Amino acid sequence: MNTTKTPALLQNKSLRLLMVARVSTNFAYQMLTVAIGWQMYSMTHSAFYLGLVGLVQFLPMLLLSLFVGHLADRYDRRKIITISQIFEGTAILALAYGSYSEWITKERFLIIIFLIAVAHSFQGPPMQALLPNIVSKDIFPRASALMSSVSEFAVIIGPGVGGILYAFGPTLVYGLTGILIFISSILISQLIMRKEETKAEPASLKTLFAGISFIKGRPIILGAISLDLFAVLFGGATALLPIYASEILKIGSFGLGILRSAPAVGALLMSAYLAKKPLKKNVGRTMFTAVIFFGLSTIVFAISKSVIISFIALFVLGASDVISVVIRSTLVQLETPDFMRGRVSSVNMIFIGTSNQLGEFESGATAALLGPQLAALVGGIGTILVVLSWMKLFPSILNVNKFEDIKSYQLDENTAS
């Protein structure tokens, strides 16, 4: 039985450094997202250009993730993250200078955002694969929950701080964001790894797609990440929050901010609880149950006309989601040998990014056809149906009792690829 407490976790210097780095970057990204959206809309007053902002951020992740996953399995993950964050911070400071000197245009704005997204896409797979290299397997679930907790803290307060600072101009937001990214790069470079990285090899189609091939033969990993894909795809009710705030609940922009904070508050409290009292049994069944509650919360939110009930529903939605995230990420990392973690994480990043983007599009398109409430209701029902189907399709997940039952496949690279 794992008796490690959270204070004992924090005795790990590298884990402390990684936590601060994650808080720094997540806080920076939340502020950056607010500032980018507000500045683009103030320049163009066009929803189309707001959509282009999302598109230029999504494309680099989609196109580069497999290649970055290969790099993460062949080179020092710390160096990949550090170098990419230096480039990213520099691009963000270019936004600060452009805003201050007023040479920024919507075209230049999109180009710089694209460059930021390119740099950021080099961080996802190695960052996901980094935690198992700095903590032991027996404390990984607790460490994963702790990382989720500190990340949600930044998600809660970052947008509000960004909005307040933006009142003094976008230059201040971008300048602070760039500095936070540079701080993170320094912290990441100081991490002490538990094992040496695998010797680098040239990229090939076989190595680039090795993550996909590996996942196809591992039902636990395939089922876990595909469950997230379809659950978020159907249950993306948060994309409809502006409509609910203005037309259904009639609570204005301040109320919209309250609703947006509800899932993050639920996720923060639940991840803190899981960090203190990690799951010890029935982890597979618990993951499926959590996603069912995610769907039920979406249904309650869909039909609610009460601000309080809507907030509670979104709170439960966030708490349920983080249970699923912690279990899923732990199953994937423990099931995957270290030399494959970067490539497997890159496929996971594609699944996550695709589900988020398509989920927003699906919710918006369905809302245009059926109305927002019916669209959210259908999405919640769809999520529950997906869970019931996945319980039949992937019984190996349902049968996972303890994380300790999961063992990484002891394969060489030729076998895995």
C-alpha positions in Angstrom: 0.0 0.0 0.0 1.3 3.5 -0.9 1.6 5.5 2.2 3.4 8.4 0.7 1.9 11.8 1.7 1.9 15.0 -0.4 4.6 16.7 1.8 6.9 13.7 1.0 6.2 14.2 -2.7 7.4 17.7 -2.4 10.8 16.5 -1.1 11.5 15.7 -4.7 13.3 18.8 -5.9 12.6 18.0 -9.6 8.9 17.6 -8.9 8.9 21.0 -7.2 10.6 22.6 -10.1 8.3 21.0 -12.6 5.2 22.1 -10.5 6.4 25.7 -10.5 7.2 25.5 -14.2 3.8 24.2 -15.0 2.0 26.8 -12.9 4.1 29.5 -14.6 3.3 28.2 -18.1 -0.3 27.5 -17.5 -0.8 30.9 -15.9 0.9 32.5 -18.8 -1.2 30.7 -21.4 -4.4 31.6 -19.7 -3.5 35.3 -19.7 -2.2 35.0 -23.3 -5.5 33.5 -24.5 -7.5 36.3 -23.0 -5.3 39.0 -24.4 -5.1 37.5 -27.9 -8.9 37.1 -28.1 -9.6 40.6 -26.9 -6.9 42.3 -29.1 -7.9 40.4 -32.3 -11.6 41.3 -31.8 -10.8 44.9 -31.0 -8.8 45.1 -34.3 -11.3 43.3 -36.5 -14.6 43.1 -34.8 -14.9 39.8 -36.7 -15.9 36.4 -35.4 -14.2 34.9 -38.5 -10.8 36.3 -37.4 -11.4 34.9 -33.9 -11.9 31.5 -35.6 -8.6 32.0 -37.5 -6.8 32.5 -34.2 -8.0 29.0 -33.2 -7.1 27.5 -36.5 -3.5 28.8 -36.6 -3.0 27.5 -33.1 -4.5 24.1 -33.9 -2.6 23.3 -37.2 0.9 23.2 -35.8 -0.1 20.7 -33.1 -1.9 18.5 -35.7 1.0 18.6 -38.2 4.0 18.3 -35.8 2.9 16.1 -32.9 4.1 12.8 -34.3 7.5 14.3 -35.2 7.8 15.9 -31.8 6.9 12.6 -30.2 9.8 11.0 -32.0 12.1 13.7 -30.8 10.9 13.3 -27.2 11.8 9.6 -27.4 15.3 10.2 -28.9 16.6 13.4 -27.3 16.7 15.0 -23.9 13.1 16.0 -23.1 14.3 18.9 -21.0 16.3 20.4 -23.8 13.4 20.1 -26.2 11.1 22.0 -23.8 13.7 24.5 -22.8 14.6 25.5 -26.4 11.0 25.6 -27.6 10.0 27.8 -24.6 12.9 30.2 -25.4 11.5 30.6 -28.9 8.0 30.9 -27.6 8.8 33.5 -25.1 10.7 35.5 -27.8 7.6 35.4 -30.1 5.4 36.5 -27.2 7.7 39.5 -26.5 7.5 40.3 -30.2 3.7 40.7 -29.6 4.4 43.0 -26.7 6.7 45.1 -28.8 4.3 45.2 -31.7 1.5 46.2 -29.5 3.6 48.9 -27.8 4.9 50.4 -31.1 1.6 50.0 -32.9 3.1 48.2 -35.9 1.0 45.1 -35.3 -1.7 44.3 -37.9 -4.2 41.5 -38.0 -2.0 39.7 -40.5 1.2 40.1 -38.5 -0.8 39.2 -35.4 -1.8 35.8 -36.9 1.7 35.1 -38.1 3.2 35.6 -34.6 0.5 33.5 -33.1 1.3 30.8 -35.6 5.0 31.0 -34.5 4.0 30.8 -30.9 1.8 27.7 -31.6 4.7 26.1 -33.5 7.0 26.5 -30.5 4.3 25.4 -28.1 3.7 22.2 -30.2 7.2 21.1 -29.3 6.3 21.1 -25.6 3.3 18.8 -25.4 4.6 15.3 -25.9 7.9 15.8 -24.0 6.1 17.6 -21.2 3.6 14.7 -20.8 6.4 12.1 -20.9 8.6 14.0 -18.4 6.8 13.2 -15.1 7.6 9.4 -15.1 11.3 10.4 -15.5 11.4 12.4 -12.2 9.1 10.3 -9.9 9.0 6.6 -9.2 6.2 4.4 -10.4 4.6 3.9 -7.0 4.0 7.6 -6.4 3.2 8.5 -10.0 -0.7 8.5 -9.5 -0.3 10.9 -6.6 2.2 13.1 -8.5 -0.1 13.2 -11.5 -3.0 14.3 -9.3 -0.8 17.0 -7.7 0.2 18.3 -11.1 -3.4 18.5 -12.2 -4.2 20.4 -9.0 -1.6 23.1 -9.6 -2.5 23.3 -13.2 -6.2 23.9 -12.4 -5.1 26.6 -10.0 -3.6 28.5 -12.9 -6.7 27.9 -15.0 -8.9 29.4 -12.3 -7.0 32.7 -11.7 -5.2 33.2 -15.0 -8.0 34.5 -17.1 -9.1 37.0 -14.4 -5.6 38.3 -13.9 -5.2 38.6 -17.7 -8.4 40.5 -18.0 -7.5 42.9 -15.2 -4.0 43.6 -16.6 -5.4 44.0 -20.1 -7.1 47.2 -18.9 -3.6 48.7 -18.8 -2.9 47.5 -22.4 -1.9 44.3 -24.1 1.8 45.1 -23.9 1.8 44.5 -20.1 0.0 41.1 -20.5 2.4 39.9 -23.3 5.5 41.2 -21.4 4.5 39.3 -18.2 3.6 36.2 -20.2 6.9 36.1 -22.0 8.8 36.5 -18.8 6.8 33.6 -17.2 7.7 31.4 -20.2 11.4 32.2 -19.8 11.2 31.4 -16.1 9.7 28.0 -16.9 12.4 27.3 -19.4 15.1 27.9 -16.7 13.3 25.6 -14.2 12.8 22.8 -16.8 16.5 22.9 -17.6 17.3 22.2 -14.0 15.3 19.0 -13.7 17.2 15.8 -12.6 16.0 12.8 -14.6 15.8 9.3 -13.1 17.2 7.7 -16.2 19.2 8.6 -19.3 17.4 9.3 -22.5 17.5 6.7 -25.3 20.2 7.2 -28.0 19.0 9.4 -30.9 18.1 7.8 -34.2 17.1 9.3 -37.5 13.4 9.9 -38.0 11.6 7.5 -40.4 8.0 6.8 -41.3 8.3 3.7 -39.1 9.5 5.6 -36.0 7.2 8.5 -36.6 4.1 6.3 -36.7 5.4 3.8 -34.0 3.2 5.5 -31.4 0.1 4.7 -33.4 1.2 1.1 -34.0 1.9 0.7 -30.3 -1.4 2.1 -29.2 -3.4 -0.1 -31.7 -2.1 -3.2 -30.0 -2.7 -2.0 -26.4 -6.5 -1.9 -25.7 -6.0 -0.2 -22.3 -4.3 2.8 -23.9 -6.5 2.8 -27.0 -9.7 2.6 -25.0 -8.6 5.3 -22.5 -7.6 8.0 -25.0 -10.4 7.3 -27.5 -12.9 7.5 -24.6 -11.7 11.0 -23.9 -11.9 11.9 -27.6 -15.5 11.0 -28.0 -16.7 12.0 -24.6 -15.3 15.6 -25.1 -16.5 15.6 -28.7 -20.1 15.0 -27.6 -20.0 16.7 -24.2 -18.5 20.0 -25.2 -21.2 22.1 -23.5 -18.7 24.7 -22.3 -18.4 26.0 -25.8 -22.0 27.2 -25.5 -21.5 29.1 -22.2 -21.6 32.6 -23.9 -25.1 31.7 -25.3 -26.3 30.4 -21.9 -25.0 33.5 -20.1 -26.6 36.0 -22.5 -29.8 34.3 -23.7 -30.8 31.6 -21.2 -29.5 32.5 -17.8 -29.3 36.2 -18.6 -26.3 36.9 -16.3 -24.1 39.0 -18.5 -20.3 38.9 -18.9 -19.6 38.7 -15.2 -21.9 35.7 -14.9 -20.1 34.2 -17.9 -16.8 34.4 -16.0 -18.4 32.7 -13.0 -19.7 29.9 -15.2 -16.3 29.5 -16.8 -14.6 29.2 -13.5 -17.0 26.5 -12.2 -15.4 23.5 -14.0 -11.9 24.6 -13.0 -12.9 25.0 -9.3 -14.4 21.5 -9.3 -11.3 20.1 -11.0 -9.0 21.9 -8.6 -10.7 20.5 -5.5 -11.0 17.0 -6.9 -7.4 16.9 -8.0 -6.2 18.1 -4.6 -8.3 15.4 -3.0 -6.8 12.7 -5.3 -3.3 14.0 -4.5 -4.0 13.4 -0.8 -6.0 10.2 -1.1 -5.2 8.5 -4.4 -7.4 5.7 -5.8 -6.4 2.3 -4.6 -8.8 0.0 -6.3 -11.4 -0.3 -9.1 -9.6 2.4 -11.1 -11.0 1.2 -14.5 -14.5 1.2 -13.3 -14.0 4.5 -11.5 -12.9 6.1 -14.8 -16.0 5.0 -16.6 -18.2 6.1 -13.8 -16.5 9.5 -13.8 -17.2 10.0 -17.5 -20.9 9.0 -16.9 -21.1 11.7 -14.3 -19.5 14.1 -16.9 -22.4 13.3 -19.2 -25.0 13.5 -16.5 -23.7 16.9 -15.5 -23.9 18.1 -19.1 -27.5 17.0 -19.2 -28.4 18.9 -16.0 -26.6 22.0 -17.3 -28.4 21.7 -20.6 -31.9 21.8 -19.0 -31.1 24.2 -16.1 -32.5 27.7 -16.0 -31.0 28.4 -12.6 -27.6 30.0 -12.2 -26.9 28.0 -9.0 -27.9 24.7 -10.5 -25.9 25.5 -13.6 -22.8 26.3 -11.5 -23.1 23.1 -9.5 -23.5 21.1 -12.7 -20.4 22.6 -14.2 -18.6 22.1 -10.9 -19.4 18.4 -10.9 -18.5 18.3 -14.6 -15.0 19.6 -13.8 -14.5 17.3 -10.9 -15.6 14.3 -12.9 -13.3 15.3 -15.8 -10.2 15.5 -13.6 -10.9 12.0 -12.2 -11.0 10.7 -15.7 -7.9 12.7 -16.7 -5.8 11.5 -13.7 -6.8 7.8 -14.2 -6.3 7.9 -18.0 -2.9 9.7 -17.9 -1.7 7.2 -15.2 -2.9 4.2 -17.2 -1.3 5.5 -20.4 2.1 6.3 -18.8 2.3 3.1 -16.7 1.3 0.9 -19.7 3.9 2.6 -21.9 7.7 1.8 -21.7 9.8 4.9 -21.4 11.3 4.8 -24.9 7.8 5.0 -26.4 6.3 7.6 -24.1 7.1 10.6 -26.3 5.4 9.1 -29.4 2.5 7.7 -27.4 2.0 11.1 -25.8 2.1 12.8 -29.2 -0.8 10.6 -30.4 -2.6 11.4 -27.1 -2.0 15.1 -27.8 -3.6 14.8 -31.3 -6.6 13.0 -29.7 -7.0 15.7 -27.1 -6.5 18.6 -29.5 -8.9 17.1 -32.0 -11.6 16.4 -29.4 -11.4 20.0 -28.1 -11.5 21.7 -31.5 -14.1 19.4 -33.0 -16.1 19.4 -29.8 -16.5 23.2 -30.0 -17.4 23.0 -33.7 -19.9 20.1 -33.1 -21.5 22.0 -30.2 -21.8 25.2 -32.2 -23.1 23.5 -35.3 -25.6 21.4 -33.4 -26.7 24.5 -31.5 -27.4 26.3 -34.7 -29.6 23.5 -35.9 -31.3 22.4 -32.6 -30.8 25.3 -30.3 -28.3 25.4 -27.4 -30.2 23.5 -24.8 -31.2 20.6 -27.0 -27.7 20.5 -28.4 -26.1 20.3 -24.9 -28.7 17.7 -23.9 -28.0 15.5 -27.0 -24.2 15.9 -26.2 -24.7 14.7 -22.7 -26.7 11.7 -23.7 -24.1 10.9 -26.4 -21.3 10.9 -23.8 -23.2 8.4 -21.7 -23.8 6.2 -24.7 -20.1 6.3 -25.6 -19.2 5.2 -22.1 -21.6 2.2 -22.1 -20.2 1.2 -25.5 -16.6 1.5 -24.4 -17.3 -0.7 -21.4 -18.3 -3.4 -23.8 -15.5 -2.7 -26.4 -12.7 -2.4 -23.8 -13.4 -4.8 -20.9 -9.6 -4.8 -20.1 -10.0 -1.3 -18.8 -13.1 -2.2 -16.7 -11.1 -5.1 -15.2 -8.2 -2.9 -14.0 -8.3 -2.9 -10.2 -5.1 -1.2 -9.1 -2.5 0.9 -10.8 0.1 -1.5 -9.5 -1.5 -4.1 -11.8 -0.3 -2.1 -14.8 3.2 -3.0 -16.0 5.1 -1.4 -18.9 5.7 -3.7 -21.7 9.3 -4.8 -21.6 10.0 -4.5 -25.3 12.9 -3.4 -27.3 12.5 -0.6 -29.8 12.4 -2.9 -32.9 9.5 -4.9 -31.4 7.5 -1.8 -30.4 8.0 -0.1 -33.7 
